[in-house]
Amino acid sequence: MNHAASLIPQAPDAPSNQRERERATSAPRRALAAPTPIERFCARIDAAFDALANESAPSRHPAFARELRAALAQAVAAPGLLTPAQRESGAAGYRRHLLAADPLGRYAVVSLVWRPGQWSPVHGHHTWCGYAVLEGELTEIVYGWNDAACRAIDARKRARPTGAASYVCAGRAAIHRLGHAGAPADAPAISLHVYGVAGEQVATHVNDVVAVDAGPYA
């Protein structure tokens, strides 16, 4: 063994507080940014998937539905959720802003901005999805499904105030129409949505648009 190093005189140990000061001034310091509300929301979705990793269809598990509703409610209660650009509305119809997309393609998060009089089509869902109202009030019209006639039926209407959250699985068991029923002078309403598709599929692989039977909300 080479003991040459032991023959080199060693400097006396510096006091611990001095060493800490030297370390603080010589080493580069990086302030870790706190996660944004959207990043926290995505982390909860990731955790929900991880908790059900052994399930063949985690999005249909009751625990997944509970966690998604809770995560949505927490997200819309957080200040500073959206930037001004993510609150912009459109004249032709409700406007969609992509906020986050899972790198694994499991989900995408969007904000929808609704001017008074703007509505979605009547639709079921090709994928699981959830939403919560961030600002204002939306109106939801809920439909049943007549499989023989291949049409939506038996509508009922309900108000969806700020904070209201919902989660549904893929299919036609939760057909609905969502929109802003307010007066023309009212402010836009904003909702937060998460869909079980990749970010580039939000506009094409979510809504299962269906025909509606004659009725009060046809």
PyMOL CGO cylinders between C-alpha atoms (Angstrom):
from pymol import cmd
from pymol.cgo import CYLINDER

trace = [
    CYLINDER, 0.00, 0.00, 0.00, 1.29, 3.45, -0.84, 0.3, 1, 1, 1, 1, 1, 1,
    CYLINDER, 1.29, 3.45, -0.84, 1.40, 5.59, 2.30, 0.3, 1, 1, 1, 1, 1, 1,
    CYLINDER, 1.40, 5.59, 2.30, 2.85, 8.66, 0.62, 0.3, 1, 1, 1, 1, 1, 1,
    CYLINDER, 2.85, 8.66, 0.62, -0.36, 10.59, 1.04, 0.3, 1, 1, 1, 1, 1, 1,
    CYLINDER, -0.36, 10.59, 1.04, -0.14, 10.23, 4.80, 0.3, 1, 1, 1, 1, 1, 1,
    CYLINDER, -0.14, 10.23, 4.80, 3.18, 12.12, 4.82, 0.3, 1, 1, 1, 1, 1, 1,
    CYLINDER, 3.18, 12.12, 4.82, 1.64, 15.30, 3.37, 0.3, 1, 1, 1, 1, 1, 1,
    CYLINDER, 1.64, 15.30, 3.37, 0.90, 17.80, 6.11, 0.3, 1, 1, 1, 1, 1, 1,
    CYLINDER, 0.90, 17.80, 6.11, -2.85, 18.28, 6.53, 0.3, 1, 1, 1, 1, 1, 1,
    CYLINDER, -2.85, 18.28, 6.53, -4.52, 21.62, 7.20, 0.3, 1, 1, 1, 1, 1, 1,
    CYLINDER, -4.52, 21.62, 7.20, -6.38, 21.78, 10.48, 0.3, 1, 1, 1, 1, 1, 1,
    CYLINDER, -6.38, 21.78, 10.48, -10.11, 21.24, 10.28, 0.3, 1, 1, 1, 1, 1, 1,
    CYLINDER, -10.11, 21.24, 10.28, -12.10, 24.42, 9.82, 0.3, 1, 1, 1, 1, 1, 1,
    CYLINDER, -12.10, 24.42, 9.82, -14.99, 25.07, 12.19, 0.3, 1, 1, 1, 1, 1, 1,
    CYLINDER, -14.99, 25.07, 12.19, -18.21, 23.55, 10.91, 0.3, 1, 1, 1, 1, 1, 1,
    CYLINDER, -18.21, 23.55, 10.91, -19.98, 26.89, 10.50, 0.3, 1, 1, 1, 1, 1, 1,
    CYLINDER, -19.98, 26.89, 10.50, -17.02, 28.21, 8.47, 0.3, 1, 1, 1, 1, 1, 1,
    CYLINDER, -17.02, 28.21, 8.47, -17.12, 25.13, 6.23, 0.3, 1, 1, 1, 1, 1, 1,
    CYLINDER, -17.12, 25.13, 6.23, -20.83, 25.66, 5.68, 0.3, 1, 1, 1, 1, 1, 1,
    CYLINDER, -20.83, 25.66, 5.68, -20.27, 29.31, 4.71, 0.3, 1, 1, 1, 1, 1, 1,
    CYLINDER, -20.27, 29.31, 4.71, -17.51, 28.35, 2.28, 0.3, 1, 1, 1, 1, 1, 1,
    CYLINDER, -17.51, 28.35, 2.28, -19.67, 25.63, 0.77, 0.3, 1, 1, 1, 1, 1, 1,
    CYLINDER, -19.67, 25.63, 0.77, -22.56, 28.02, 0.35, 0.3, 1, 1, 1, 1, 1, 1,
    CYLINDER, -22.56, 28.02, 0.35, -20.45, 30.67, -1.39, 0.3, 1, 1, 1, 1, 1, 1,
    CYLINDER, -20.45, 30.67, -1.39, -18.34, 28.37, -3.59, 0.3, 1, 1, 1, 1, 1, 1,
    CYLINDER, -18.34, 28.37, -3.59, -20.89, 25.81, -4.76, 0.3, 1, 1, 1, 1, 1, 1,
    CYLINDER, -20.89, 25.81, -4.76, -23.48, 26.88, -7.34, 0.3, 1, 1, 1, 1, 1, 1,
    CYLINDER, -23.48, 26.88, -7.34, -26.90, 27.25, -5.81, 0.3, 1, 1, 1, 1, 1, 1,
    CYLINDER, -26.90, 27.25, -5.81, -30.11, 26.47, -7.66, 0.3, 1, 1, 1, 1, 1, 1,
    CYLINDER, -30.11, 26.47, -7.66, -33.48, 27.34, -6.27, 0.3, 1, 1, 1, 1, 1, 1,
    CYLINDER, -33.48, 27.34, -6.27, -35.90, 24.53, -6.98, 0.3, 1, 1, 1, 1, 1, 1,
    CYLINDER, -35.90, 24.53, -6.98, -39.11, 25.93, -8.41, 0.3, 1, 1, 1, 1, 1, 1,
    CYLINDER, -39.11, 25.93, -8.41, -42.29, 24.82, -6.70, 0.3, 1, 1, 1, 1, 1, 1,
    CYLINDER, -42.29, 24.82, -6.70, -44.54, 22.68, -8.91, 0.3, 1, 1, 1, 1, 1, 1,
    CYLINDER, -44.54, 22.68, -8.91, -47.33, 24.53, -10.67, 0.3, 1, 1, 1, 1, 1, 1,
    CYLINDER, -47.33, 24.53, -10.67, -50.98, 23.61, -9.99, 0.3, 1, 1, 1, 1, 1, 1,
    CYLINDER, -50.98, 23.61, -9.99, -51.12, 21.78, -13.33, 0.3, 1, 1, 1, 1, 1, 1,
    CYLINDER, -51.12, 21.78, -13.33, -47.95, 19.83, -12.46, 0.3, 1, 1, 1, 1, 1, 1,
    CYLINDER, -47.95, 19.83, -12.46, -49.47, 18.86, -9.10, 0.3, 1, 1, 1, 1, 1, 1,
    CYLINDER, -49.47, 18.86, -9.10, -52.64, 17.79, -10.89, 0.3, 1, 1, 1, 1, 1, 1,
    CYLINDER, -52.64, 17.79, -10.89, -50.68, 15.61, -13.31, 0.3, 1, 1, 1, 1, 1, 1,
    CYLINDER, -50.68, 15.61, -13.31, -48.71, 14.11, -10.42, 0.3, 1, 1, 1, 1, 1, 1,
    CYLINDER, -48.71, 14.11, -10.42, -51.98, 13.00, -8.80, 0.3, 1, 1, 1, 1, 1, 1,
    CYLINDER, -51.98, 13.00, -8.80, -53.13, 11.39, -12.04, 0.3, 1, 1, 1, 1, 1, 1,
    CYLINDER, -53.13, 11.39, -12.04, -49.78, 9.61, -12.36, 0.3, 1, 1, 1, 1, 1, 1,
    CYLINDER, -49.78, 9.61, -12.36, -50.12, 8.38, -8.78, 0.3, 1, 1, 1, 1, 1, 1,
    CYLINDER, -50.12, 8.38, -8.78, -53.64, 7.12, -9.48, 0.3, 1, 1, 1, 1, 1, 1,
    CYLINDER, -53.64, 7.12, -9.48, -52.34, 5.07, -12.40, 0.3, 1, 1, 1, 1, 1, 1,
    CYLINDER, -52.34, 5.07, -12.40, -49.41, 3.79, -10.31, 0.3, 1, 1, 1, 1, 1, 1,
    CYLINDER, -49.41, 3.79, -10.31, -51.72, 2.72, -7.49, 0.3, 1, 1, 1, 1, 1, 1,
    CYLINDER, -51.72, 2.72, -7.49, -53.72, 0.58, -9.93, 0.3, 1, 1, 1, 1, 1, 1,
    CYLINDER, -53.72, 0.58, -9.93, -50.80, -0.69, -12.00, 0.3, 1, 1, 1, 1, 1, 1,
    CYLINDER, -50.80, -0.69, -12.00, -51.98, -4.29, -11.60, 0.3, 1, 1, 1, 1, 1, 1,
    CYLINDER, -51.98, -4.29, -11.60, -55.47, -3.52, -12.90, 0.3, 1, 1, 1, 1, 1, 1,
    CYLINDER, -55.47, -3.52, -12.90, -56.23, -4.29, -16.54, 0.3, 1, 1, 1, 1, 1, 1,
    CYLINDER, -56.23, -4.29, -16.54, -58.50, -1.23, -16.82, 0.3, 1, 1, 1, 1, 1, 1,
    CYLINDER, -58.50, -1.23, -16.82, -57.54, 1.27, -14.10, 0.3, 1, 1, 1, 1, 1, 1,
    CYLINDER, -57.54, 1.27, -14.10, -59.82, 4.00, -15.49, 0.3, 1, 1, 1, 1, 1, 1,
    CYLINDER, -59.82, 4.00, -15.49, -62.87, 1.82, -14.67, 0.3, 1, 1, 1, 1, 1, 1,
    CYLINDER, -62.87, 1.82, -14.67, -61.84, 1.24, -11.06, 0.3, 1, 1, 1, 1, 1, 1,
    CYLINDER, -61.84, 1.24, -11.06, -63.88, 3.16, -8.44, 0.3, 1, 1, 1, 1, 1, 1,
    CYLINDER, -63.88, 3.16, -8.44, -60.67, 4.30, -6.72, 0.3, 1, 1, 1, 1, 1, 1,
    CYLINDER, -60.67, 4.30, -6.72, -59.47, 5.92, -9.95, 0.3, 1, 1, 1, 1, 1, 1,
    CYLINDER, -59.47, 5.92, -9.95, -62.77, 7.78, -10.35, 0.3, 1, 1, 1, 1, 1, 1,
    CYLINDER, -62.77, 7.78, -10.35, -62.63, 9.02, -6.74, 0.3, 1, 1, 1, 1, 1, 1,
    CYLINDER, -62.63, 9.02, -6.74, -59.05, 10.23, -7.10, 0.3, 1, 1, 1, 1, 1, 1,
    CYLINDER, -59.05, 10.23, -7.10, -59.70, 12.00, -10.40, 0.3, 1, 1, 1, 1, 1, 1,
    CYLINDER, -59.70, 12.00, -10.40, -62.71, 13.87, -8.98, 0.3, 1, 1, 1, 1, 1, 1,
    CYLINDER, -62.71, 13.87, -8.98, -60.68, 14.87, -5.92, 0.3, 1, 1, 1, 1, 1, 1,
    CYLINDER, -60.68, 14.87, -5.92, -57.72, 15.94, -8.06, 0.3, 1, 1, 1, 1, 1, 1,
    CYLINDER, -57.72, 15.94, -8.06, -59.97, 18.04, -10.30, 0.3, 1, 1, 1, 1, 1, 1,
    CYLINDER, -59.97, 18.04, -10.30, -61.60, 19.74, -7.32, 0.3, 1, 1, 1, 1, 1, 1,
    CYLINDER, -61.60, 19.74, -7.32, -58.17, 20.52, -5.83, 0.3, 1, 1, 1, 1, 1, 1,
    CYLINDER, -58.17, 20.52, -5.83, -56.85, 21.87, -9.13, 0.3, 1, 1, 1, 1, 1, 1,
    CYLINDER, -56.85, 21.87, -9.13, -59.70, 24.31, -9.78, 0.3, 1, 1, 1, 1, 1, 1,
    CYLINDER, -59.70, 24.31, -9.78, -59.41, 25.62, -6.21, 0.3, 1, 1, 1, 1, 1, 1,
    CYLINDER, -59.41, 25.62, -6.21, -55.73, 26.52, -6.71, 0.3, 1, 1, 1, 1, 1, 1,
    CYLINDER, -55.73, 26.52, -6.71, -54.92, 30.17, -7.47, 0.3, 1, 1, 1, 1, 1, 1,
    CYLINDER, -54.92, 30.17, -7.47, -53.04, 30.90, -10.66, 0.3, 1, 1, 1, 1, 1, 1,
    CYLINDER, -53.04, 30.90, -10.66, -54.11, 27.73, -12.41, 0.3, 1, 1, 1, 1, 1, 1,
    CYLINDER, -54.11, 27.73, -12.41, -54.24, 29.31, -15.88, 0.3, 1, 1, 1, 1, 1, 1,
    CYLINDER, -54.24, 29.31, -15.88, -52.25, 31.95, -17.70, 0.3, 1, 1, 1, 1, 1, 1,
    CYLINDER, -52.25, 31.95, -17.70, -54.08, 34.81, -19.45, 0.3, 1, 1, 1, 1, 1, 1,
    CYLINDER, -54.08, 34.81, -19.45, -53.54, 33.07, -22.80, 0.3, 1, 1, 1, 1, 1, 1,
    CYLINDER, -53.54, 33.07, -22.80, -55.18, 29.90, -21.46, 0.3, 1, 1, 1, 1, 1, 1,
    CYLINDER, -55.18, 29.90, -21.46, -58.29, 31.94, -20.59, 0.3, 1, 1, 1, 1, 1, 1,
    CYLINDER, -58.29, 31.94, -20.59, -58.89, 33.31, -24.08, 0.3, 1, 1, 1, 1, 1, 1,
    CYLINDER, -58.89, 33.31, -24.08, -62.29, 32.59, -25.62, 0.3, 1, 1, 1, 1, 1, 1,
    CYLINDER, -62.29, 32.59, -25.62, -63.31, 32.25, -29.27, 0.3, 1, 1, 1, 1, 1, 1,
    CYLINDER, -63.31, 32.25, -29.27, -66.20, 33.72, -31.21, 0.3, 1, 1, 1, 1, 1, 1,
    CYLINDER, -66.20, 33.72, -31.21, -67.01, 30.62, -33.28, 0.3, 1, 1, 1, 1, 1, 1,
    CYLINDER, -67.01, 30.62, -33.28, -67.43, 28.22, -30.36, 0.3, 1, 1, 1, 1, 1, 1,
    CYLINDER, -67.43, 28.22, -30.36, -65.92, 27.20, -27.04, 0.3, 1, 1, 1, 1, 1, 1,
    CYLINDER, -65.92, 27.20, -27.04, -62.14, 27.39, -27.14, 0.3, 1, 1, 1, 1, 1, 1,
    CYLINDER, -62.14, 27.39, -27.14, -59.81, 24.59, -26.07, 0.3, 1, 1, 1, 1, 1, 1,
    CYLINDER, -59.81, 24.59, -26.07, -56.30, 25.12, -24.66, 0.3, 1, 1, 1, 1, 1, 1,
    CYLINDER, -56.30, 25.12, -24.66, -53.93, 22.17, -24.18, 0.3, 1, 1, 1, 1, 1, 1,
    CYLINDER, -53.93, 22.17, -24.18, -52.30, 22.55, -20.75, 0.3, 1, 1, 1, 1, 1, 1,
    CYLINDER, -52.30, 22.55, -20.75, -50.40, 19.28, -20.36, 0.3, 1, 1, 1, 1, 1, 1,
    CYLINDER, -50.40, 19.28, -20.36, -49.94, 15.93, -22.09, 0.3, 1, 1, 1, 1, 1, 1,
    CYLINDER, -49.94, 15.93, -22.09, -48.69, 12.76, -20.44, 0.3, 1, 1, 1, 1, 1, 1,
    CYLINDER, -48.69, 12.76, -20.44, -45.40, 11.59, -22.05, 0.3, 1, 1, 1, 1, 1, 1,
    CYLINDER, -45.40, 11.59, -22.05, -46.82, 8.04, -22.06, 0.3, 1, 1, 1, 1, 1, 1,
    CYLINDER, -46.82, 8.04, -22.06, -49.94, 9.15, -23.92, 0.3, 1, 1, 1, 1, 1, 1,
    CYLINDER, -49.94, 9.15, -23.92, -52.30, 8.16, -21.10, 0.3, 1, 1, 1, 1, 1, 1,
    CYLINDER, -52.30, 8.16, -21.10, -54.02, 11.52, -20.72, 0.3, 1, 1, 1, 1, 1, 1,
    CYLINDER, -54.02, 11.52, -20.72, -54.18, 15.16, -21.77, 0.3, 1, 1, 1, 1, 1, 1,
    CYLINDER, -54.18, 15.16, -21.77, -55.28, 18.17, -19.70, 0.3, 1, 1, 1, 1, 1, 1,
    CYLINDER, -55.28, 18.17, -19.70, -57.11, 21.10, -21.30, 0.3, 1, 1, 1, 1, 1, 1,
    CYLINDER, -57.11, 21.10, -21.30, -59.03, 24.20, -20.35, 0.3, 1, 1, 1, 1, 1, 1,
    CYLINDER, -59.03, 24.20, -20.35, -62.27, 25.02, -22.16, 0.3, 1, 1, 1, 1, 1, 1,
    CYLINDER, -62.27, 25.02, -22.16, -63.44, 28.63, -22.32, 0.3, 1, 1, 1, 1, 1, 1,
    CYLINDER, -63.44, 28.63, -22.32, -67.15, 29.17, -22.98, 0.3, 1, 1, 1, 1, 1, 1,
    CYLINDER, -67.15, 29.17, -22.98, -68.82, 32.40, -24.01, 0.3, 1, 1, 1, 1, 1, 1,
    CYLINDER, -68.82, 32.40, -24.01, -72.55, 32.71, -23.27, 0.3, 1, 1, 1, 1, 1, 1,
    CYLINDER, -72.55, 32.71, -23.27, -74.54, 30.64, -25.75, 0.3, 1, 1, 1, 1, 1, 1,
    CYLINDER, -74.54, 30.64, -25.75, -71.68, 28.26, -26.62, 0.3, 1, 1, 1, 1, 1, 1,
    CYLINDER, -71.68, 28.26, -26.62, -72.40, 24.53, -26.25, 0.3, 1, 1, 1, 1, 1, 1,
    CYLINDER, -72.40, 24.53, -26.25, -70.78, 21.20, -26.95, 0.3, 1, 1, 1, 1, 1, 1,
    CYLINDER, -70.78, 21.20, -26.95, -72.60, 18.73, -29.20, 0.3, 1, 1, 1, 1, 1, 1,
    CYLINDER, -72.60, 18.73, -29.20, -74.57, 15.93, -27.57, 0.3, 1, 1, 1, 1, 1, 1,
    CYLINDER, -74.57, 15.93, -27.57, -71.99, 13.22, -27.08, 0.3, 1, 1, 1, 1, 1, 1,
    CYLINDER, -71.99, 13.22, -27.08, -70.83, 10.12, -25.31, 0.3, 1, 1, 1, 1, 1, 1,
    CYLINDER, -70.83, 10.12, -25.31, -67.13, 9.42, -24.89, 0.3, 1, 1, 1, 1, 1, 1,
    CYLINDER, -67.13, 9.42, -24.89, -64.59, 7.32, -26.72, 0.3, 1, 1, 1, 1, 1, 1,
    CYLINDER, -64.59, 7.32, -26.72, -62.38, 7.51, -23.62, 0.3, 1, 1, 1, 1, 1, 1,
    CYLINDER, -62.38, 7.51, -23.62, -62.57, 8.15, -19.89, 0.3, 1, 1, 1, 1, 1, 1,
    CYLINDER, -62.57, 8.15, -19.89, -62.73, 11.80, -18.96, 0.3, 1, 1, 1, 1, 1, 1,
    CYLINDER, -62.73, 11.80, -18.96, -63.36, 14.21, -16.14, 0.3, 1, 1, 1, 1, 1, 1,
    CYLINDER, -63.36, 14.21, -16.14, -64.02, 17.90, -15.74, 0.3, 1, 1, 1, 1, 1, 1,
    CYLINDER, -64.02, 17.90, -15.74, -64.47, 20.57, -13.09, 0.3, 1, 1, 1, 1, 1, 1,
    CYLINDER, -64.47, 20.57, -13.09, -65.82, 24.10, -13.39, 0.3, 1, 1, 1, 1, 1, 1,
    CYLINDER, -65.82, 24.10, -13.39, -63.09, 26.66, -12.70, 0.3, 1, 1, 1, 1, 1, 1,
    CYLINDER, -63.09, 26.66, -12.70, -65.01, 29.92, -13.14, 0.3, 1, 1, 1, 1, 1, 1,
    CYLINDER, -65.01, 29.92, -13.14, -68.63, 30.83, -13.72, 0.3, 1, 1, 1, 1, 1, 1,
    CYLINDER, -68.63, 30.83, -13.72, -71.44, 28.32, -14.13, 0.3, 1, 1, 1, 1, 1, 1,
    CYLINDER, -71.44, 28.32, -14.13, -72.08, 25.77, -16.85, 0.3, 1, 1, 1, 1, 1, 1,
    CYLINDER, -72.08, 25.77, -16.85, -75.26, 23.90, -17.65, 0.3, 1, 1, 1, 1, 1, 1,
    CYLINDER, -75.26, 23.90, -17.65, -75.16, 20.16, -18.28, 0.3, 1, 1, 1, 1, 1, 1,
    CYLINDER, -75.16, 20.16, -18.28, -77.91, 18.30, -20.11, 0.3, 1, 1, 1, 1, 1, 1,
    CYLINDER, -77.91, 18.30, -20.11, -77.76, 14.57, -19.37, 0.3, 1, 1, 1, 1, 1, 1,
    CYLINDER, -77.76, 14.57, -19.37, -79.25, 11.96, -21.71, 0.3, 1, 1, 1, 1, 1, 1,
    CYLINDER, -79.25, 11.96, -21.71, -80.11, 8.29, -21.63, 0.3, 1, 1, 1, 1, 1, 1,
    CYLINDER, -80.11, 8.29, -21.63, -79.41, 5.97, -24.55, 0.3, 1, 1, 1, 1, 1, 1,
    CYLINDER, -79.41, 5.97, -24.55, -81.90, 4.00, -26.66, 0.3, 1, 1, 1, 1, 1, 1,
    CYLINDER, -81.90, 4.00, -26.66, -79.80, 1.23, -28.12, 0.3, 1, 1, 1, 1, 1, 1,
    CYLINDER, -79.80, 1.23, -28.12, -82.56, -0.04, -30.43, 0.3, 1, 1, 1, 1, 1, 1,
    CYLINDER, -82.56, -0.04, -30.43, -83.12, 3.40, -31.96, 0.3, 1, 1, 1, 1, 1, 1,
    CYLINDER, -83.12, 3.40, -31.96, -79.43, 4.33, -31.66, 0.3, 1, 1, 1, 1, 1, 1,
    CYLINDER, -79.43, 4.33, -31.66, -80.40, 7.73, -30.28, 0.3, 1, 1, 1, 1, 1, 1,
    CYLINDER, -80.40, 7.73, -30.28, -80.03, 9.71, -27.06, 0.3, 1, 1, 1, 1, 1, 1,
    CYLINDER, -80.03, 9.71, -27.06, -83.25, 10.17, -25.03, 0.3, 1, 1, 1, 1, 1, 1,
    CYLINDER, -83.25, 10.17, -25.03, -84.73, 11.21, -21.66, 0.3, 1, 1, 1, 1, 1, 1,
    CYLINDER, -84.73, 11.21, -21.66, -82.87, 14.41, -21.03, 0.3, 1, 1, 1, 1, 1, 1,
    CYLINDER, -82.87, 14.41, -21.03, -82.58, 16.30, -17.76, 0.3, 1, 1, 1, 1, 1, 1,
    CYLINDER, -82.58, 16.30, -17.76, -80.81, 19.55, -17.04, 0.3, 1, 1, 1, 1, 1, 1,
    CYLINDER, -80.81, 19.55, -17.04, -78.62, 20.52, -14.10, 0.3, 1, 1, 1, 1, 1, 1,
    CYLINDER, -78.62, 20.52, -14.10, -76.52, 23.52, -13.15, 0.3, 1, 1, 1, 1, 1, 1,
    CYLINDER, -76.52, 23.52, -13.15, -72.77, 23.01, -12.73, 0.3, 1, 1, 1, 1, 1, 1,
    CYLINDER, -72.77, 23.01, -12.73, -71.46, 25.83, -10.55, 0.3, 1, 1, 1, 1, 1, 1,
    CYLINDER, -71.46, 25.83, -10.55, -67.84, 26.71, -9.85, 0.3, 1, 1, 1, 1, 1, 1,
    CYLINDER, -67.84, 26.71, -9.85, -66.13, 23.75, -8.18, 0.3, 1, 1, 1, 1, 1, 1,
    CYLINDER, -66.13, 23.75, -8.18, -68.48, 21.07, -9.54, 0.3, 1, 1, 1, 1, 1, 1,
    CYLINDER, -68.48, 21.07, -9.54, -66.50, 18.01, -10.67, 0.3, 1, 1, 1, 1, 1, 1,
    CYLINDER, -66.50, 18.01, -10.67, -67.42, 14.93, -12.68, 0.3, 1, 1, 1, 1, 1, 1,
    CYLINDER, -67.42, 14.93, -12.68, -65.76, 11.75, -13.94, 0.3, 1, 1, 1, 1, 1, 1,
    CYLINDER, -65.76, 11.75, -13.94, -67.11, 9.18, -16.43, 0.3, 1, 1, 1, 1, 1, 1,
    CYLINDER, -67.11, 9.18, -16.43, -65.81, 6.07, -18.14, 0.3, 1, 1, 1, 1, 1, 1,
    CYLINDER, -65.81, 6.07, -18.14, -65.74, 5.55, -21.87, 0.3, 1, 1, 1, 1, 1, 1,
    CYLINDER, -65.74, 5.55, -21.87, -69.02, 4.63, -23.53, 0.3, 1, 1, 1, 1, 1, 1,
    CYLINDER, -69.02, 4.63, -23.53, -72.58, 5.88, -23.90, 0.3, 1, 1, 1, 1, 1, 1,
    CYLINDER, -72.58, 5.88, -23.90, -73.65, 5.49, -20.28, 0.3, 1, 1, 1, 1, 1, 1,
    CYLINDER, -73.65, 5.49, -20.28, -72.94, 9.19, -19.61, 0.3, 1, 1, 1, 1, 1, 1,
    CYLINDER, -72.94, 9.19, -19.61, -74.14, 11.05, -22.71, 0.3, 1, 1, 1, 1, 1, 1,
    CYLINDER, -74.14, 11.05, -22.71, -74.35, 14.77, -22.12, 0.3, 1, 1, 1, 1, 1, 1,
    CYLINDER, -74.35, 14.77, -22.12, -74.16, 18.26, -23.54, 0.3, 1, 1, 1, 1, 1, 1,
    CYLINDER, -74.16, 18.26, -23.54, -72.27, 21.01, -21.75, 0.3, 1, 1, 1, 1, 1, 1,
    CYLINDER, -72.27, 21.01, -21.75, -72.53, 24.73, -22.28, 0.3, 1, 1, 1, 1, 1, 1,
    CYLINDER, -72.53, 24.73, -22.28, -72.82, 28.30, -21.03, 0.3, 1, 1, 1, 1, 1, 1,
    CYLINDER, -72.82, 28.30, -21.03, -76.51, 29.20, -20.72, 0.3, 1, 1, 1, 1, 1, 1,
    CYLINDER, -76.51, 29.20, -20.72, -75.89, 32.69, -19.36, 0.3, 1, 1, 1, 1, 1, 1,
    CYLINDER, -75.89, 32.69, -19.36, -76.98, 36.03, -20.76, 0.3, 1, 1, 1, 1, 1, 1,
    CYLINDER, -76.98, 36.03, -20.76, -74.94, 37.57, -23.61, 0.3, 1, 1, 1, 1, 1, 1,
    CYLINDER, -74.94, 37.57, -23.61, -73.41, 40.15, -21.26, 0.3, 1, 1, 1, 1, 1, 1,
    CYLINDER, -73.41, 40.15, -21.26, -72.15, 37.51, -18.82, 0.3, 1, 1, 1, 1, 1, 1,
    CYLINDER, -72.15, 37.51, -18.82, -68.44, 36.71, -18.50, 0.3, 1, 1, 1, 1, 1, 1,
    CYLINDER, -68.44, 36.71, -18.50, -67.08, 33.53, -20.08, 0.3, 1, 1, 1, 1, 1, 1,
    CYLINDER, -67.08, 33.53, -20.08, -67.12, 30.35, -18.02, 0.3, 1, 1, 1, 1, 1, 1,
    CYLINDER, -67.12, 30.35, -18.02, -64.00, 28.19, -17.78, 0.3, 1, 1, 1, 1, 1, 1,
    CYLINDER, -64.00, 28.19, -17.78, -63.69, 24.47, -17.11, 0.3, 1, 1, 1, 1, 1, 1,
    CYLINDER, -63.69, 24.47, -17.11, -60.73, 22.12, -16.60, 0.3, 1, 1, 1, 1, 1, 1,
    CYLINDER, -60.73, 22.12, -16.60, -60.86, 18.76, -18.41, 0.3, 1, 1, 1, 1, 1, 1,
    CYLINDER, -60.86, 18.76, -18.41, -58.73, 15.63, -18.48, 0.3, 1, 1, 1, 1, 1, 1,
    CYLINDER, -58.73, 15.63, -18.48, -59.13, 13.02, -21.20, 0.3, 1, 1, 1, 1, 1, 1,
    CYLINDER, -59.13, 13.02, -21.20, -57.63, 9.56, -21.52, 0.3, 1, 1, 1, 1, 1, 1,
    CYLINDER, -57.63, 9.56, -21.52, -55.94, 10.25, -24.86, 0.3, 1, 1, 1, 1, 1, 1,
    CYLINDER, -55.94, 10.25, -24.86, -52.65, 11.67, -26.11, 0.3, 1, 1, 1, 1, 1, 1,
    CYLINDER, -52.65, 11.67, -26.11, -52.46, 15.43, -26.47, 0.3, 1, 1, 1, 1, 1, 1,
    CYLINDER, -52.46, 15.43, -26.47, -52.72, 15.39, -30.26, 0.3, 1, 1, 1, 1, 1, 1,
    CYLINDER, -52.72, 15.39, -30.26, -55.94, 13.32, -30.08, 0.3, 1, 1, 1, 1, 1, 1,
    CYLINDER, -55.94, 13.32, -30.08, -58.04, 15.64, -27.91, 0.3, 1, 1, 1, 1, 1, 1,
    CYLINDER, -58.04, 15.64, -27.91, -59.96, 17.13, -30.84, 0.3, 1, 1, 1, 1, 1, 1,
    CYLINDER, -59.96, 17.13, -30.84, -60.58, 13.81, -32.61, 0.3, 1, 1, 1, 1, 1, 1,
    CYLINDER, -60.58, 13.81, -32.61, -60.69, 10.89, -30.15, 0.3, 1, 1, 1, 1, 1, 1,
    CYLINDER, -60.69, 10.89, -30.15, -62.82, 12.11, -27.22, 0.3, 1, 1, 1, 1, 1, 1,
    CYLINDER, -62.82, 12.11, -27.22, -66.39, 13.06, -28.20, 0.3, 1, 1, 1, 1, 1, 1,
    CYLINDER, -66.39, 13.06, -28.20, -68.69, 10.33, -29.53, 0.3, 1, 1, 1, 1, 1, 1,
    CYLINDER, -68.69, 10.33, -29.53, -71.30, 12.62, -31.11, 0.3, 1, 1, 1, 1, 1, 1,
    CYLINDER, -71.30, 12.62, -31.11, -74.78, 11.03, -31.21, 0.3, 1, 1, 1, 1, 1, 1,
    CYLINDER, -74.78, 11.03, -31.21, -78.22, 11.79, -32.60, 0.3, 1, 1, 1, 1, 1, 1,
    CYLINDER, -78.22, 11.79, -32.60, -80.95, 12.92, -30.20, 0.3, 1, 1, 1, 1, 1, 1,
    CYLINDER, -80.95, 12.92, -30.20, -84.57, 11.76, -30.07, 0.3, 1, 1, 1, 1, 1, 1,
    CYLINDER, -84.57, 11.76, -30.07, -87.30, 14.41, -30.08, 0.3, 1, 1, 1, 1, 1, 1,
    CYLINDER, -87.30, 14.41, -30.08, -87.62, 16.04, -26.67, 0.3, 1, 1, 1, 1, 1, 1,
    CYLINDER, -87.62, 16.04, -26.67, -87.20, 19.27, -24.74, 0.3, 1, 1, 1, 1, 1, 1,
    CYLINDER, -87.20, 19.27, -24.74, -83.43, 19.35, -25.28, 0.3, 1, 1, 1, 1, 1, 1,
    CYLINDER, -83.43, 19.35, -25.28, -83.18, 17.79, -28.74, 0.3, 1, 1, 1, 1, 1, 1,
]
cmd.load_cgo(trace, "trace")
